[in-house]
Amino acid sequence: MVLGAGITGVTTAWYLRQAGFNVSIIERQGEAGQETSFANGGQISTSHPEPWANPAAPFTVLRWLGRAGAPLRLRPRADLAQWQWAFDFLRECLPWRSRRNTAAIAALAAHSLAELHRLRELAGIADAYDARAHGILHLFFAPRAFTRACARTAELAPFGIELRPCTAAQCVDTEPALATLAPRLAGGLYAPADESGDAMRFSRALADVLADDGVRFHYGMEIERLNATDGRITRIEVRHLSGERDVHEADVYVICLGSHARGLLRQIGEDLPVFPLKGYSITAPVTDAARAPQVSLTDESRRIVCSRLGERLRVAGTAELNDYDTGIDPARTTAMLDWVDTCLPGAIDRERATPWAGLRPATPDGLPIIGYMRHANLWCNTGHGPLGWTLACGSASVLAALMCGEEPAIDFPFWRG
Ligand SMILES: Cc1cc2nc3c(=O)[nH]c(=O)nc-3n(C[C@H](O)[C@H](O)[C@H](O)COP(=O)(O)OP(=O)(O)OC[C@H]3O[C@@H](n4cnc5c(N)ncnc54)[C@H](O)[C@@H]3O)c2cc1C
């Protein structure tokens, strides 16, 4: 029984089904991919494995703290666990830890891209999610930041990551929609292997394939409690939308609850270092196809990403360590629309943009939690933070291998209770 039908839950269900499991999924929303997987930045970003906890992060946080419009906002609470998370995050910024985490994410991301290609062909959903394989172009406005980033490409080459330094003119050759922006650009790094696509449409399409293949989806059920006896999960208690309560049983349970995993697991004495890092996006119809990029973009100065999804443009960014609130601060989404007006003028219909906010399930080290818990029949696949779409297929495939007692395809620090 897979708990949660975000991108992580449906991919987990796919690999378990492929391995011969009888699978059911419990989800509180009415269909798959309706929470954090709903309107993310759309990037399949294998070229950016460096976790947010890196040696430069503490200085970046200090520089941005308290600045209006900064991409990062912290709202400290009287919550010991939140402080512990922040302390652990700082520890993971140590150079050797960050290097180790980068290597693990790079391996998982490369495996995940290969698995995404395999899965979408096998499932027949390659055309279902506005996929684009035009790479990601990282944009730099400050010459020093560009020089530093170019120097780092050598560190990523051993992981098989190709990042091509580009002058401003070469950025425009790669993506003609950047013509207006070119005079302000210091340069760019182009990652040709990266892709983009709509994670929600992918989740929905995969859920349809799974349902046809016998996976049972129980939508509209809020999981309220996990019951455990003698170190095993015996059943889960759910509440239907109607208010009616019910129990569900399975032999094995997999947690794919994103940011909400921690609260439920604490009831049974399991602790996961997963906290919500809120982010925003806007999705707007493209009004001039020539001005809306085909290549996915990352503005490294503002940590804003932008992906073309069919006839729509998605722009996403910002990080707030706050709580579980997904309310929309109009100042945040207006800043994204202003970014489009400045960088890609005339590309979208601003008046018809849809704002959204979601909670990245973030771990201090940036590594997803994939493996088994202390309860004998409980597994976990969550905590993918800012890279859940990128890492989903790979994470689900290695989890299924572990659950089948097989050697996973990559070396990774799996969670072991
Ligand atoms: C602004 C933003 C931009 C992003 N951009 C990118 C990007 O460009 N590339 C990338 O790779 N990643 C990106 N991400 C990260 C990515 O979206 C997440 O890592 C990913 O969606 C997490 O998927 P998930 O399945 O773990 O969580 P979710 O999608 O949240 O799925 C968890 C599911 O569990 C269900 N659930 C939770 N609690 C309960 C309960 N009690 N009972 C029943 N059901 C429950 C929820 O309804 C939900 O459907 C971005 C995130 C944000 C916020």
The ligand as a Gaussian input file, in Angstrom:
#p B3LYP/6-31G(d) Opt

LIG

0 1
 C        7.962000      26.045000      -6.331000
 C        8.514000      24.671000      -6.561000
 C        9.256000      24.418000      -7.691000
 C        9.801000      23.154000      -7.913000
 N       10.480000      22.911000      -9.072000
 C       10.985000      21.678000      -9.301000
 C       11.659000      21.411000     -10.527000
 O       11.757000      22.260000     -11.427000
 N       12.212000      20.170000     -10.702000
 C       12.122000      19.204000      -9.727000
 O       12.684000      18.122000      -9.916000
 N       11.433000      19.416000      -8.583000
 C       10.877000      20.635000      -8.345000
 N       10.193000      20.872000      -7.183000
 C       10.116000      19.820000      -6.164000
 C        9.040000      18.777000      -6.466000
 O        7.864000      19.417000      -6.883000
 C        8.777000      17.953000      -5.200000
 O        9.989000      17.425000      -4.708000
 C        7.843000      16.786000      -5.507000
 O        6.653000      17.257000      -6.082000
 C        7.516000      16.010000      -4.236000
 O        6.681000      14.957000      -4.633000
 P        6.020000      14.014000      -3.532000
 O        5.270000      12.990000      -4.260000
 O        7.060000      13.606000      -2.543000
 O        5.060000      15.016000      -2.726000
 P        3.557000      15.451000      -3.109000
 O        3.432000      15.749000      -4.536000
 O        3.163000      16.520000      -2.148000
 O        2.752000      14.127000      -2.825000
 C        2.408000      13.707000      -1.529000
 C        0.977000      13.244000      -1.600000
 O        0.603000      12.756000      -0.311000
 C       -0.728000      13.167000      -0.074000
 N       -0.937000      13.232000       1.375000
 C       -0.218000      13.938000       2.278000
 N       -0.696000      13.727000       3.509000
 C       -1.738000      12.881000       3.382000
 C       -2.643000      12.262000       4.306000
 N       -2.578000      12.507000       5.612000
 N       -3.576000      11.427000       3.804000
 C       -3.671000      11.159000       2.473000
 N       -2.849000      11.699000       1.570000
 C       -1.880000      12.548000       2.017000
 C       -0.825000      14.545000      -0.721000
 O       -2.159000      14.874000      -1.040000
 C        0.047000      14.383000      -1.956000
 O       -0.687000      14.057000      -3.112000
 C        9.614000      22.130000      -6.939000
 C        8.842000      22.380000      -5.810000
 C        8.277000      23.628000      -5.619000
 C        7.424000      23.877000      -4.404000

